[in-house]
C-alpha cells in the first residue's frame, strides 16, 4: 500500500511539473487537495493533516518553481522590474501566512480563496476579449499587492502563480514574462512560507516519523523528484503557444479550481 501511494505521488509530481512550466504555478492548487486525500493513508493524524498538506505542498513548490524559473530564465521569459517590485512583499506575506494559519479557522480558507480565484478567472476571460490592460501600479502598491498575494498563497499552500499571473497580465505584462516572473517569485514565496510552517511544526507533539516540522518528507521527495524533471516540457509549451491561448487555458483552470473549492 505504501509503495502504491508513493507511485501515485510520483505521477502527481509529473503533472505538477508540466503545469508549473506552462502556467507559472507551483502546483499547490493540485498538491494540497491531493495530499489532504492521501495523507490519512500514511497514518497522519487528522488534526494536523491540513498543516502537513500546506507545508509539504510549499516544500514541493520551492523545487518545482525553482526548476520552472531556471528554464524560464534560459528562455528569457521574465521581467526584472516586476520581480524587484513584487519580491519584498511576497517574502513578507509568505512568512506571515504561516503564522495566520495558526488562528484562522481552516473551514473559512477554501471559501475565501475560491472566491478570489473565481474573480481572477472572470477578469482574465474579460481581458482576453477586450484586450484592455492597465499599466503597472506604483512600486508601493505593487509591494502591498505582493504582500497580500504572499499571505493568501502561504495560507493555501501554493506558490502564488494563480494570483500573480492574472495580476501581472491585467497590468500589461506579456503573458510569457508574467508566467516566468511568477515562477521566480513563487519559489521564494514558497521557501518563506515553508520555513514558517517548519518553525510552527516544531511545537507540535503529534508529528509523524520522517517529518521536519509540518513537512512530510516521503510525500515531498516523491512529488518533487518528478516535478523538477517535467517543468521544461511545460516551459517549451509556454514558449510556443500564443498568449491568448495561454490566457484562456489559465482562466479555465482557475474556474475549475474555484468551482471545486466553493462547492466542496
Order of alpha helices (4+ residues) and beta strands (2+ residues): alpha-alpha-alpha-alpha-alpha-alpha-alpha-alpha-beta-beta-alpha-alpha
